[in-house]
Amino acid sequence: MDRRSKVRAGIAAAVAQWIKFFSRAEYRRLDPEKFATFARIIFTKHPLPPQIIADLLMRPTASNREALDPRLPHYLEGLLKQKIVNTAAVLGALYQYSTTHTQIQSDPSSQNATAGAIKEEPGVDSLPKEKRKVTRWRCSYSSEAVVLWQLARYVNQGTGIRTGRDVIEIVKVLIRWISLFIDVAAAFSRDAFNAMHTQQQRNEVMAARDAFVLFFMAFSENKTVVATLDRPITKSIRKHLANSLETFIPHVMQVNPNFATRLDLFRTQHLVIYESIEKKEAAIAEINSYMDSLMGLDSFQVSEIPILNTRAGLYIYISAALVGRPLVDDVALFTYLHNRYQGDLHTAAVQLILASFDVLANAVFRNEGARDGHLLKSFVVNKIPLILVALASSSSASMYPFNSELCITEALGQVDTNVFPTLSGMFDISNNSSSFQDSVRQDFCFACQLHGLISQSATENLLGEITYQSLPDEGRYVREVLFRSCLVESERTQKLIAELDLMNGNVGAAAQAVVDVISNLCRNKETMILKQLCSQLACRPSSLDILLLFNPAHKLLHPLCELLDGWGDYDEDQGEYQPVYEEFGSILLLLLALVYRYNLSPADLGIRSPNSFIRRFLSTGSTSRPRTELSEQEKSHLSGWITGLFGESAGLGDELMASCPPQDFYLLMPTLFNNIVIALSTRTLSDETLRSGLEYLLDVFLLPSLVPAMLYLSNQLWQESHAGQNAIIKILHFILRSQSSSGEAMAMFGAVLNIVAKPLEHALRSYQRQDPKSQEVEPLLRAFKDNLAVSRRTGGANHNELESWTSSHTNSNNTPAGNSVVGNLPNHGANTVNPALPFHGGLSAAIRHTIQNLVHWVQQPVVYYTHRQTLAALKMLGAKHLLNILLDELQNLTDSGQGSMAYDVVTAMICAPDTASDTSTISPEDSLPPVLDETTGQLSTVTPPLQRRNTLREVLKVEAEDWRTIQKGPNPGMAEIVVRLHRRVEAQMAMPPPSALVGILAAGDQLGGLGVGVGGVGGDVLMGDAAMAAAVAVAAGDNGSVVGGVEGHQLTLDTTGSSGGDLGLGSAVGDLGGLGSATGSVVGGAGGAGGTNNLDLDGDNIFSGLPSLTGDFDPNSFHVWDMEGGY
């Protein structure tokens, strides 16, 4: 036997194995997961080309010629994921055996289902025609639609097309499909009286054609497809596809003009555009390209226009920093103020005070005081005075004079007394202010007096009369002193946590001291004390906001993650194991409270190790695993917990907890509750046994485990059968309606409900819609109604806001209906940036209104604004689409003579901080291993980049660099607007000059030292030449961003009170250290104890509540869905 014969024999044997496998899988109704596993094994032993495998799977068989098996799409999914078949192979096999072929035969008898055979159509590659009979499916239309939709999903995800070769193979099959549908349409048109084709047959063919069009649209928008077809080598195949589309598009136009327009746009932009280019035009284009390359972005001359620093600019920045997780990075804020006001500290301080009061007033006007009032008020009263102290201390390095008392007096003179009344106004009967806002002015003044910014007499003058309020009895807090006292007296930390809600100006030092103590306890593994602090904080969501207002997030998150990941084995002399579970659970509960409140992922936490417990828990901690995936040890632990909770001799002894570490227990919770649901739905578990078992989990030492359990139950409530849903409702009833006599257990249970409230509400509401008459849901919803308001703080928009913004009417809820200024603007609503994108109505109109209202602030007493709208637009429209809206509105306002204010508003929206690009949760210690820098010859470390969406600033930079293309387009004036805006944004986000940077950081010398330290208190070292050189290099470089602080790390104001401290930078940049309490400061004022203290679319995920769709389409796969225009 020669080599060719051996190859043929091998292929024949492999084909036989695959046919046998597919036949058995269909007969036994094999589970898709098992099918994928067996397919991988068979492919290893009997490899075949993708075309043959797809053909064998999708062809009719002797036992089934009617329609494709319903499980086939699931089987295809496994084969596609393992790359055993590819998109072209599946399309070819689907075409080969499609029932559509039977509709183009002239002989009516050819439609007989028993015949079902036609000649094979030649492909584009023009293989010789073979008059062989091909058995077709009798009715494959619905299956074709499902498979085409499935392939479109993979193409959208980027996995369906990987190489240019894939593109060419798919194009060949697409041309054959197009030819088939064109022939069918011709056959239908000839059969005007339905003599050969019934109306049902026509409808089924049209449905299959619509699914094909959707796949073709996904194919046409794939980056790899566009890049491949743009290459000259594809000229021939591109011409074939263009000709086919030209004939096919009129048929689509009759049914869906929108889709036909998009197909024609693809044809003209990527297929036929190259055919008309002559050699002369190519030479001219090459010369023009060479000339353009000589003109960079810096060489583009743009006429300057005066840009005002409006009141709205800083207001937008502060609003964005506080809309979700607090993002008040002090060095970034100082640099932003320096760039915005060019070192004018007086103006910067006045505008900062006004902006902070405006943000709080906006929360009052929008009736958001109950949700956001505490954080915003703490920012005004506790944070702003610390920033003013830092500005005052840096005045020696500024050319502008600075008097803190004068700044505060000027700013408060512009604050509306109707919203923030004076002391006498608080007792006015006609005053309608709420309790949280009426004392803000007074609290702010006393906080400034505490830090020596104003004198006592000035306080009385500002408030209008003598007050009975006084400075705190304990004086001004000093971070280091607090830290030392907490080390000596553990109860002191608990008192400081309780004081985080105060408005006395001391909260900053208390918040930093609390984080220092927690970090120290984590480092020393003093878990007994740490348990008490974590339990206390987990029950106080508002206190978590305050901690992050004064500390970078990584200083709190990183020690907790390290401690939990490195939780060691039990001591050999361990007497009881219940306290270990209690300590571990309390610490984990605090971490989960932070993670879920601010929607943090393992990547956000800087966790890269696949073996990390936190990574595994956050990724799969709410997912049940089948028993086959559990190790023998996990099976033993699971059996032990089931027996201990629900066995006849139920009880949780030390032996069980000694053998099962807490990490393993928490990872098993979803699987444990999956078994409980099954047992309850099959009546294997009685209600009384269930109640007694759950009582153990409601004890303090196991109570945090209800977080993964209830998240699992929430997820399962979407997809379980009716019996399973009833079992879940019964379990939730026992959990939520339980009463505990222990105050500690009740408080901890409230912390658990804070975490699970949102997903649980969405799941229960969905279940309620399925059974509106059910009386079981409302009592459950009432049980955690109060927890919903504090469950999330992500900056996401709630359902009502999103519905209002996306409504089709012209006005948005940002302004009352009578305040619209749209009609006064020329050319409003016309998209002059990209005419293909509609800007009329919906979210686009809401964004336009927001910009107009902010520009016209002077003309309106109230501006209803929330940065959640911008974040929702970024997620729904994308950064590029949103930027086009901003640019188009900016041009309209500029043309109407309001460009000076409009530029400042749009610049602020682009520069505003965003959690999507924030890296403050990642510790500097989580940087990648040192690498050799070839330019300097030194080792350097970098923070691992996160995969995230593009920001407005990044997209604007790309647009500015492409100014030549914009200048040659239909709107040449837009190039000048784009470049001017880009330069304005980069100027406000760039590092200041070295002298100014040193002035900002070294200002603390007069007040006892602005230490920039790592590792908490006592970790500061002097700023050496290397650190100073790095700062100078950043400042003199390419205008690097300061959004994340110096070198991308977040720095915060420190309230340490070390006197005479020097400018200190630790080995890795951490928090902006403390301005000590030095007497004789340059800051005026005699108030205080001993001188001056030196320095979302709410959290609703609007899509999380959508039920998972049945069938083969996964809605999450189409992540680039355009809310206004389809794909």
Salt bridges, closest charged atoms under 4 A:
ASP55 OD1 - ARG59 NH2 2.57
GLU66 OE1 - ARG138 NH1 3.62
ASP69 OD2 - ARG29 NH1 2.50
GLU77 OE2 - LYS81 NZ 3.36
GLU77 OE2 - ARG153 NH2 3.76
GLU120 OE1 - ARG136 NH2 3.99
GLU120 OE2 - ARG176 NH2 3.12
GLU130 OE1 - ARG132 NE 3.39
ASP191 OD2 - HIS197 ND1 2.95
ASP191 OD2 - ARG202 NH2 3.97
GLU221 OE2 - ARG262 NH2 2.49
ASP230 OD1 - HIS270 ND1 3.55
ASP264 OD1 - ARG267 NH2 3.38
ASP292 OD2 - LYS968 NZ 2.95
ASP330 OD1 - LYS383 NZ 3.01
ASP358 OD2 - ARG311 NE 2.77
GLU368 OE2 - ARG366 NE 3.06
GLU368 OE2 - ARG371 NH2 3.34
GLU368 OE2 - ARG868 NH2 2.52
ASP372 OD1 - ARG371 NE 3.48
ASP372 OD1 - ARG793 NH1 2.69
GLU410 OE1 - HIS346 NE2 2.74
ASP443 OD2 - LYS377 NZ 3.67
GLU480 OE1 - ARG484 NH2 3.53
GLU499 OE2 - ARG492 NH1 3.75
ASP501 OD1 - HIS374 NE2 3.14
ASP501 OD2 - ARG540 NH2 2.72
ASP516 OD2 - ARG479 NE 2.63
ASP516 OD1 - LYS555 NZ 3.54
ASP545 OD2 - ARG597 NH2 2.71
GLU562 OE2 - HIS558 NE2 3.21
GLU582 OE2 - LYS531 NZ 3.33
GLU632 OE2 - LYS635 NZ 3.63
GLU634 OE2 - ARG625 NH2 3.19
ASP687 OD1 - LYS730 NZ 3.30
GLU688 OE1 - ARG691 NH1 3.01
GLU778 OE2 - ARG765 NH1 3.40
GLU801 OE2 - ARG366 NH2 3.02
GLU801 OE2 - ARG868 NH2 2.64
ASP888 OD2 - ARG848 NH2 2.36
GLU889 OE1 - HIS828 ND1 3.95
GLU889 OE1 - ARG848 NH1 2.26
ASP904 OD1 - ARG340 NH1 2.84
ASP904 OD1 - ARG984 NH2 3.41
ASP914 OD2 - ARG949 NH2 3.30
ASP918 OD2 - ARG325 NH1 3.04
GLU925 OE1 - HIS558 NE2 3.49
ASP926 OD2 - HIS558 ND1 3.37
GLU954 OE2 - ARG948 NH2 2.78
GLU959 OE2 - LYS880 NZ 2.47
GLU976 OE2 - ARG980 NH2 2.63
GLU986 OE1 - ARG953 NH2 2.70
ASP1054 OD1 - ARG479 NH1 2.23
ASP1071 OD2 - LYS555 NZ 3.08
ASP1098 OD1 - ARG371 NH1 3.85
ASP1098 OD2 - LYS758 NZ 3.60
ASP1100 OD1 - LYS758 NZ 2.29
ASP1112 OD1 - HIS74 NE2 3.55
